[in-house]
Amino acid sequence: MKNLKDYIRSIPDHPRKGIIFRDITTVLQDADAFTLAIDEMKKLVEDLDYDVIVGAESRGFIFGAPLAYECHKPLVLARKKGKLPAEKISQEYDLEYGTATLEMHTDSIKPGQKVVLMDDLLATGGTLEAAAKLIERLGGEVVRIICLMELTGLGGRELLKDYDVKALIAYDETT
């Protein structure tokens, strides 16, 4: 069986020159690769005492849902602004060019709950930091952050230094 990294398609100069885009659609399109990704993520939480999984929009949903199913845990969504219908809290975060906002329902995390936070990619860490802040504002505790991939040169791990961060695949280049 192939290594999980072998399933990631690398596309040079996308979305602009000098960037290597790491495409996860090739993982999702291959049943063996997708199963391998979820199985490896499940290993990252086997040692944890936790109550709920939070998936960050939108690719965190893709990996969070099957992991929540496999681990028999509830799945909570951290969504982009304006997507959630009920009472919510918001957290703004920085992007490369501007800002964005994540939201969570106020009843999605109960005080004292232990949370695994998921996304497909750790790059600069802004999205995951915003989601972690929302969880903490609701009274939850982030016990681990899990990502399929990490771009180690972009500083995301440093931004999340107060958290236990695990990634299945690391890319050392800064682009």
Secondary structure, 3 states (H helix, E strand, C coil): CCCHHHHCEEEECCCCCCCEEEECHHHHCCHHHHHHHHHHHHHCCCCCCCCEEEEECCHHHHHHHHHHHHHCCCEEEEEECCCCCCCEEEEEEEECCEEEEEEEECCCCCCCCEEEEEEEEECCCHHHHHHHHHHHHCCCEEEEEEEEEEEHHHCHHHHCCCCCEEEEEEECCCC
